[in-house]
């Protein structure tokens, strides 16, 4: 599978395929590939011989999860259906959020990424709450995170220094990189490229207009970024087909509508994503404490294990705020995210109870009907 190595294929993935085929002999006729795009029930999949389009929702599939961009899958060509995704290999990492269009359901944005690049455009104010939410999303994925302050050309140096300082406080220990792709004098791309190894996958996440597609085009060597659309080479060898919105003082215009996977020229893979309007966290309690490790560390000294850090006696966190050792705003943002996760957990349990009651009624009804016959 040497031709798939450029997309991250390794011995561990090969072992997964061997075990899957051993468990289900029908999969022995399938071949592995990596999902480059999912769109309306179909997947663009990179396979050893190039690129195919496969149905992602076939009834003959052996899958238990829906494929997402970045997944490794087994595909097979059916005489009647054409190419079909038969199996999604077990994911190493995944960026998961609460599906904004469905009631209390998780949604996998991308899978099997090693580096999550949180992109913020410097054509707008730096919002700590927004950055922290993206960092929790990244930490929960199992991948490592990088913060990128993009469009440096739209901000003076003093502003960049101040923004970098804030980002470093929000993401202690994580790389904070300042970038720009305006004109010929690109900035920070070498440092960003070094964060993604030759066998690794990076993904760019952020709000609409942050400049994710511009960064992707620059990393791919797509030449000067045009105001409306970048290079369109197509093909199966990682050619770029990247739409880029015009950029001005009021920010970039949202253009990307699907999640696309591209092969980087020097090795590795990058995934460009649409702007995330809704970033609902999903069962990310541990990730929340990781991103807010300063508060989580202090909380270990609180008198009560379930301390909310508001009115409880013996609260070490509240004392740190009173003494100026911890920002009251940061604590408030932590409390809001914690409450969101707690409410989500309650909603999920209630939804499962309703579904369970529904299944019980169906089973009971069938039994009664059989008894009357």
Backbone torsions as a table, in degrees:
resi	resn	phi	psi	omega
1	UNK	NA	35.4	-176.5
2	UNK	-58.1	-34.5	-177.7
3	UNK	-69.3	-18.6	178.6
4	UNK	-91.6	-10.9	-179.1
5	UNK	-60.9	-30.8	179.7
6	UNK	-66.5	-15.9	176.9
7	UNK	-102.5	5.2	175.5
8	UNK	106.4	7.5	179.8
9	UNK	-65.2	137.3	178.3
10	UNK	-147.7	-174.5	-175.1
11	UNK	-65.0	-33.6	-179.8
12	UNK	-65.1	-40.7	176.0
13	UNK	-65.1	-40.3	178.9
14	UNK	-61.7	-39.2	178.9
15	UNK	-65.8	-38.1	176.8
16	UNK	-59.9	-41.9	-180.0
17	UNK	-65.0	-42.6	179.3
18	UNK	-59.1	-45.6	-179.8
19	UNK	-66.3	-39.1	179.9
20	UNK	-64.9	-41.5	179.3
21	UNK	-69.3	-32.7	177.7
22	UNK	-68.0	-34.0	-179.7
23	UNK	-78.3	-33.5	-178.3
24	UNK	-135.1	104.8	-175.5
25	UNK	-63.3	-23.4	-180.0
26	UNK	-66.1	-21.6	-179.3
27	UNK	-79.4	-7.6	-178.0
28	UNK	-65.9	-19.2	177.9
29	UNK	-90.9	-1.6	-179.3
30	UNK	-88.7	163.0	176.5
31	UNK	-128.7	150.3	-177.9
32	UNK	-80.8	156.1	175.3
33	UNK	-164.8	168.8	179.3
34	UNK	-115.7	132.8	-177.9
35	UNK	-72.5	122.3	178.7
36	UNK	-98.6	-19.8	-179.9
37	UNK	-164.8	143.4	173.1
38	UNK	-123.1	126.7	-176.0
39	UNK	-153.5	112.4	172.4
40	UNK	56.3	52.4	174.2
41	UNK	80.7	6.5	179.1
42	UNK	-130.6	151.5	179.3
43	UNK	-122.3	135.2	165.5
44	UNK	-86.8	120.6	-174.3
45	UNK	-121.5	129.7	174.9
46	UNK	-86.7	117.4	178.6
47	UNK	-116.7	178.9	-174.5
48	UNK	-60.0	-33.9	-175.8
49	UNK	-93.6	1.0	179.9
50	UNK	143.2	-122.6	-174.2
51	UNK	-139.7	135.8	178.6
52	UNK	-130.3	166.5	171.6
53	UNK	-115.3	123.5	-175.0
54	UNK	-123.2	145.3	175.1
55	UNK	-68.5	134.9	-177.0
56	UNK	-103.2	-1.4	-175.7
57	UNK	-132.9	36.9	-179.3
58	UNK	-75.1	146.8	179.1
59	UNK	-69.6	-20.4	-178.1
60	UNK	-84.4	-4.1	-176.1
61	UNK	-65.2	146.9	175.9
62	UNK	-96.0	10.1	-174.5
63	UNK	-72.8	154.7	169.7
64	UNK	-115.8	-10.0	176.7
65	UNK	-132.0	153.7	177.5
66	UNK	-78.4	139.6	179.9
67	UNK	-68.2	148.2	176.8
68	UNK	-129.3	161.0	176.5
69	UNK	-56.2	130.4	-178.4
70	UNK	100.3	-14.6	179.4
71	UNK	-67.4	148.2	166.2
72	UNK	-96.4	131.2	-173.7
73	UNK	-134.0	165.1	169.0
74	UNK	-107.8	128.2	-179.1
75	UNK	-121.5	153.5	179.3
76	UNK	-145.3	151.4	-179.1
77	UNK	-99.0	116.6	179.1
78	UNK	-93.7	141.3	-177.3
79	UNK	-60.9	-34.7	-177.4
80	UNK	-97.2	-37.9	-173.4
81	UNK	-93.5	-15.7	-172.9
82	UNK	82.2	-153.6	-179.3
83	UNK	-71.1	137.3	-177.4
84	UNK	-135.7	139.0	172.8
85	UNK	-80.0	113.1	-178.1
86	UNK	-88.7	-34.0	-174.1
87	UNK	-153.0	139.1	171.1
88	UNK	-101.1	120.1	-179.7
89	UNK	-67.5	152.8	-177.6
90	UNK	-58.5	130.4	-175.2
91	UNK	-77.5	143.3	173.4
92	UNK	-83.4	-43.2	177.9
93	UNK	-141.0	161.9	176.8
94	UNK	-160.9	137.6	172.0
95	UNK	-90.6	116.3	-174.2
96	UNK	-123.3	135.6	174.8
97	UNK	-131.4	170.6	172.5
98	UNK	-74.6	125.2	-178.4
99	UNK	-60.4	119.7	-176.5
100	UNK	-71.5	-13.3	-176.2
101	UNK	-105.9	-4.3	-176.6
102	UNK	-128.2	151.9	-177.3
103	UNK	-76.4	110.2	173.1
104	UNK	52.2	56.9	177.8
105	UNK	-133.5	142.5	179.1
106	UNK	-83.3	153.4	178.1
107	UNK	-134.1	125.4	176.7
108	UNK	-85.6	121.6	-178.9
109	UNK	-81.7	-54.1	175.6
110	UNK	-145.1	161.4	-176.8
111	UNK	-130.8	156.0	173.5
112	UNK	58.6	50.0	176.4
113	UNK	-105.9	149.6	179.3
114	UNK	-103.5	-29.0	-176.6
115	UNK	-133.2	125.9	175.3
116	UNK	-104.7	116.0	-178.5
117	UNK	-99.0	109.2	179.1
118	UNK	-86.8	112.1	-173.4
119	UNK	-102.5	128.6	174.6
120	UNK	-124.5	128.8	178.6
121	UNK	-83.4	131.2	-177.6
122	UNK	-80.8	12.6	173.2
123	UNK	-90.4	7.1	178.5
124	UNK	-142.8	164.1	-179.0
125	UNK	-64.1	145.4	178.1
126	UNK	-78.7	115.3	-178.9
127	UNK	-99.2	108.0	-179.2
128	UNK	-56.2	-40.9	-178.1
129	UNK	-62.6	-39.3	-179.9
130	UNK	-67.9	-45.7	179.3
131	UNK	-61.4	-45.5	-179.1
132	UNK	-61.8	-39.3	179.8
133	UNK	-63.6	-43.6	177.8
134	UNK	-65.3	-37.0	179.0
135	UNK	-66.1	-37.4	175.7
136	UNK	-65.2	-40.9	176.6
137	UNK	-58.9	-43.2	179.9
138	UNK	-67.9	-45.3	-179.0
139	UNK	-62.7	-37.5	-179.4
140	UNK	-68.3	-22.8	-177.4
141	UNK	-71.4	-25.4	-175.1
142	UNK	95.8	-4.7	177.8
143	UNK	-94.9	167.5	176.5
144	UNK	-89.7	155.0	-172.8
145	UNK	-113.6	151.7	173.9
146	UNK	-135.4	138.6	176.6
147	UNK	-104.6	129.0	179.3
148	UNK	-118.8	123.9	173.5
149	UNK	-97.6	102.3	-171.2
150	UNK	-96.7	167.4	-179.2
151	UNK	63.3	45.5	-179.7
152	UNK	-60.7	-23.7	-179.3
153	UNK	-68.1	-15.6	-179.8
154	UNK	-97.5	12.9	-178.2
155	UNK	-141.9	143.3	178.5
156	UNK	-75.8	166.4	-174.6
157	UNK	-63.2	-37.4	178.8
158	UNK	-62.7	-41.7	177.9
159	UNK	-64.0	-37.1	178.2
160	UNK	-66.6	-39.8	179.1
161	UNK	-63.7	-44.4	-179.2
162	UNK	-66.1	-42.8	180.0
163	UNK	-65.0	-40.0	178.3
164	UNK	-62.3	-39.7	178.5
165	UNK	-63.3	-41.5	178.5
166	UNK	-65.1	-44.7	-179.6
167	UNK	-61.8	-39.0	179.5
168	UNK	-66.3	-33.0	176.6
169	UNK	-71.4	-35.8	180.0
170	UNK	-75.0	-27.7	-176.7
171	UNK	-129.3	64.7	-176.8
172	UNK	-60.0	131.1	178.5
173	UNK	86.5	-9.6	-179.5
174	UNK	-96.2	149.4	176.9
175	UNK	-64.9	135.7	173.1
176	UNK	-120.5	116.7	-172.7
177	UNK	-119.5	132.7	176.3
178	UNK	-96.1	127.4	-176.0
179	UNK	-131.9	161.1	173.5
180	UNK	-159.3	142.2	177.3
181	UNK	-123.0	16.5	-179.0
182	UNK	-72.3	133.0	178.1
183	UNK	63.5	-148.6	-178.1
184	UNK	-93.8	-19.7	-176.2
185	UNK	-89.0	77.8	177.1
186	UNK	-69.7	148.2	-176.8
187	UNK	-131.3	133.7	172.2
188	UNK	79.5	-4.3	-176.2
189	UNK	-68.9	-35.2	178.1
190	UNK	-62.2	-45.2	178.5
191	UNK	-62.9	-39.9	179.1
192	UNK	-67.2	-42.6	-179.0
193	UNK	-61.6	-33.3	-179.3
194	UNK	-68.8	-16.8	179.4
195	UNK	-77.0	-15.6	-177.1
196	UNK	-112.9	110.9	-179.0
197	UNK	-68.1	167.8	-175.6
198	UNK	-67.2	-20.5	177.4
199	UNK	-112.3	17.1	-175.1
200	UNK	-109.7	166.6	178.8
201	UNK	-122.9	128.8	175.2
202	UNK	-111.8	151.7	176.5
203	UNK	-133.3	139.4	178.2
204	UNK	-100.3	124.8	177.0
205	UNK	-127.7	153.5	-179.5
206	UNK	163.7	-179.7	-179.8
207	UNK	-77.6	169.0	178.1
208	UNK	-61.1	137.8	176.9
209	UNK	81.8	6.6	-179.0
210	UNK	-72.3	-20.8	178.9
211	UNK	106.9	20.1	-177.5
212	UNK	-62.6	-44.1	-178.5
213	UNK	-69.6	-32.7	176.2
214	UNK	-64.4	-41.6	177.1
215	UNK	-64.3	-44.2	179.4
216	UNK	-58.5	-47.6	179.8
217	UNK	-59.5	-41.3	-179.9
218	UNK	-67.5	-41.0	178.6
219	UNK	-65.2	-30.0	179.1
220	UNK	-82.2	-6.5	-178.8
221	UNK	72.8	35.7	-175.4
222	UNK	-79.4	9.7	178.1
223	UNK	82.8	-166.4	-178.5
224	UNK	-62.9	132.9	-179.4
225	UNK	-70.8	124.5	178.5
226	UNK	-85.1	165.8	-175.4
227	UNK	-71.9	-25.8	-176.3
228	UNK	-119.1	-40.3	-176.2
229	UNK	-150.4	139.6	178.7
230	UNK	-82.6	-166.3	179.6
231	UNK	-62.0	145.1	176.9
232	UNK	-127.5	92.1	-178.1
233	UNK	-96.4	-26.5	-177.3
234	UNK	61.7	-150.6	178.4
235	UNK	77.7	179.7	-175.8
236	UNK	-107.9	8.1	-174.9
237	UNK	-105.5	27.1	175.3
238	UNK	89.7	10.5	178.8
239	UNK	-57.9	144.8	-175.1
240	UNK	-85.2	144.9	172.4
241	UNK	-143.6	76.0	-164.7
242	UNK	-118.9	119.4	176.3
243	UNK	-86.7	133.9	-175.4
244	UNK	-131.5	126.7	-179.7
245	UNK	-78.1	153.1	176.9
246	UNK	-64.6	149.4	-175.2
247	UNK	-120.5	135.1	177.0
248	UNK	-148.2	-167.2	-178.9
249	UNK	-63.3	-25.4	-179.0
250	UNK	-90.8	1.9	174.2
251	UNK	107.6	167.8	179.6
252	UNK	-75.7	158.7	178.8
253	UNK	-100.5	134.6	-177.1
254	UNK	-67.4	125.5	-179.8
255	UNK	-128.3	-42.5	-177.1
256	UNK	-62.5	131.8	-176.9
257	UNK	-122.3	-11.6	176.7
258	UNK	-134.0	167.0	178.9
259	UNK	-94.4	119.9	-175.2
260	UNK	-117.7	142.6	179.8
261	UNK	-108.6	130.7	-179.1
262	UNK	-128.6	146.3	175.3
263	UNK	-86.0	127.6	178.6
264	UNK	-78.0	144.5	-175.5
265	UNK	-56.7	-36.6	-176.2
266	UNK	-98.3	15.0	-179.4
267	UNK	104.6	150.7	-176.3
268	UNK	95.2	173.7	-175.4
269	UNK	-134.1	145.2	175.7
270	UNK	-126.6	139.7	177.9
271	UNK	-116.7	123.9	176.2
272	UNK	-95.8	138.6	-177.1
273	UNK	-126.2	154.4	172.8
274	UNK	-65.8	161.0	176.2
275	UNK	-63.4	137.4	-179.2
276	UNK	-91.7	107.8	178.3
277	UNK	-77.3	-40.4	-179.3
278	UNK	-118.1	121.0	-178.5
279	UNK	-118.9	67.1	176.6
280	UNK	-75.0	126.1	-179.6
281	UNK	-74.1	156.7	-178.3
282	UNK	-134.2	109.7	175.5
283	UNK	47.4	48.8	-173.3
284	UNK	-109.8	38.1	-176.5
285	UNK	-59.1	-48.4	-178.4
286	UNK	-64.8	-39.4	179.2
287	UNK	-65.8	-36.2	178.3
288	UNK	-61.6	-45.0	179.0
289	UNK	-68.4	-27.2	177.8
290	UNK	-70.3	-45.6	-179.8
291	UNK	-69.2	-36.7	177.5
292	UNK	-103.2	50.8	-176.4
293	UNK	-62.9	-27.3	178.7
294	UNK	-65.1	-43.2	-179.9
295	UNK	-73.7	-42.1	180.0
296	UNK	-61.5	-36.7	179.0
297	UNK	-67.1	-42.7	177.7
298	UNK	-65.2	-37.0	-175.6
299	UNK	-62.6	-22.9	178.5
300	UNK	-63.1	-21.3	179.6
301	UNK	-93.1	-1.5	179.9
302	UNK	-68.7	151.5	-177.6
303	UNK	-65.0	-38.2	-177.4
304	UNK	-108.4	136.7	-178.4
305	UNK	-65.8	-32.2	-179.3
306	UNK	-99.8	31.0	-177.8
307	UNK	-61.2	132.3	178.7
308	UNK	-91.5	-4.7	177.9
309	UNK	64.6	37.1	178.2
310	UNK	-120.4	-66.8	-173.0
311	UNK	-124.7	-1.5	-176.3
312	UNK	-69.2	140.2	174.7
313	UNK	-70.0	149.8	178.3
314	UNK	72.8	25.2	179.5
315	UNK	-86.7	112.3	-179.1
316	UNK	-70.5	-33.3	-178.6
317	UNK	-66.8	-47.0	178.9
318	UNK	-61.5	-36.8	178.8
319	UNK	-65.3	-38.1	179.1
320	UNK	-64.6	-35.1	176.9
321	UNK	-67.4	-44.7	-179.6
322	UNK	-60.5	-35.6	-178.0
323	UNK	-87.9	3.0	177.6
324	UNK	77.8	13.3	-179.9
325	UNK	-86.3	-16.3	-179.4
326	UNK	-139.0	136.7	-179.6
327	UNK	-69.8	131.4	177.4
328	UNK	-64.2	-34.7	179.1
329	UNK	-66.0	-40.3	179.1
330	UNK	-65.4	-41.0	177.8
331	UNK	-62.3	-41.6	-179.9
332	UNK	-62.7	-41.2	179.1
333	UNK	-65.2	-38.2	177.2
334	UNK	-63.4	-45.1	-178.8
335	UNK	-62.9	-39.3	179.8
336	UNK	-65.4	-41.5	178.3
337	UNK	-67.6	-39.5	178.3
338	UNK	-62.0	-43.5	179.6
339	UNK	-65.8	-36.6	177.2
340	UNK	-61.5	-44.8	179.7
341	UNK	-67.2	-38.7	178.8
342	UNK	-64.5	-43.1	178.8
343	UNK	-65.6	-39.6	178.4
344	UNK	-62.1	-41.0	178.9
345	UNK	-62.0	-42.8	178.2
346	UNK	-63.5	-43.5	-180.0
347	UNK	-63.7	-39.5	-179.2
348	UNK	-66.4	-41.5	178.3
349	UNK	-64.2	-39.6	178.9
350	UNK	-66.4	-40.4	178.3
351	UNK	-63.1	-41.3	178.6
352	UNK	-66.2	-36.4	177.3
353	UNK	-64.9	-42.2	179.3
354	UNK	-63.8	-42.5	179.0
355	UNK	-64.6	-39.8	179.4
356	UNK	-63.7	-42.1	178.3
357	UNK	-64.1	-37.6	178.1
358	UNK	-64.5	-43.0	178.3
359	UNK	-64.6	-38.3	-179.2
360	UNK	-64.5	-40.5	179.7
361	UNK	-65.1	-38.9	179.2
362	UNK	-63.9	-46.2	-179.5
363	UNK	-63.0	-44.1	-179.6
364	UNK	-61.9	-43.7	179.9
365	UNK	-60.5	-43.6	-179.1
366	UNK	-64.3	-40.0	180.0
367	UNK	-64.8	-41.0	179.7
368	UNK	-63.2	-43.0	-178.5
369	UNK	-65.1	-40.0	179.2
370	UNK	-65.2	-35.2	-178.9
371	UNK	-68.4	-28.2	-177.9
372	UNK	-78.7	-18.6	-175.9
373	UNK	-73.4	NA	NA
